[in-house]
Amino acid sequence: METGRVGRPREFDLDEALEKAMVLFWERGYDGASLTDLTERMGISRKSMYAAFGNKEELFRKALQRYSDGTVTYIVEALQATTAREAAELFLTGSVCANTRPGSPAGCLGVQGALAAGETGQIARDILVDWRAQGQAHLRDRFARAVREGDLPADADPDLIARYVMTVANGMAVQAAGGATREQLLRVADAALRNWPPV
C-alpha cells in the first residue's frame, strides 16, 4: 500500500518565534531589526522564516497583529465603556500601562515601529499609519455615538476629540520610550482629561 509523503515537522514553535520577532520590532523598529537580527532572535534559519512567515513585511504585519491581540486589548474595553469620558480614560490609562509594562520594551510598537526609519522603512510607516488611523476611527465612532446619546454636547466634534486622545496617547508612548515612569504618565493622562467637554 502506498502512503503519501509527510513533510518534515517544524523544529521550532511558531508562536514563540513570532513573539520574539514582535519584541525585536518593538525594541528596534522595522528598519532597526535586520533579517539577521530577527532570525537569530527567533532561533531559526532565514529559509525557515520565509517558509513560516513570508518576507520581512509579512512578518512585521503578523507581529503587529499579535501586538494588537495581546498588548493593546485595553482598546476593546475602552470602546465598551458606559460614557465617552470613561472610554477616553480607559484608553489613556490602558495605553500608559501597556507602554510601561515590566518585562516588555518601553513605548508602543505602533508608534516606535517606524520612527527614524530610512527608505526601506516606508513599508512599516504605511502599515502603522493605517493601524493608528483605525484606532482613531474607532474612538471617533464611539464619540459620535456619545453625541447622539447626549453624553457629549451636541456641538462636540467627535473627530477632533478622537484625534486629541490619540495624540496624547502617542505622545505618552514616546515619553515612555524615553524613560518616563508609569506614575508620571498617569498624571499626564489625568491632566489631559481635565479638558473634557462638559455635557
Secondary structure, DSSP 8 states (H G I E B T S, - for coil): ----------SS-HHHHHHHHHHHHHHHHHHHS-HHHHHHHHTS-HHHHHHHH-SHHHHHHHHHHHHHHTTTTHHHHHHT-SSHHHHHHHHHHHHHHHHT-TTS-SS-HHHHTTTT--GGGHHHHHHHHHHHHHHHHHHHHHHHHHHHHTSS-TT--HHHHHHHHHHHHHHHHHHHHTT--HHHHHHHHHHHHTT----
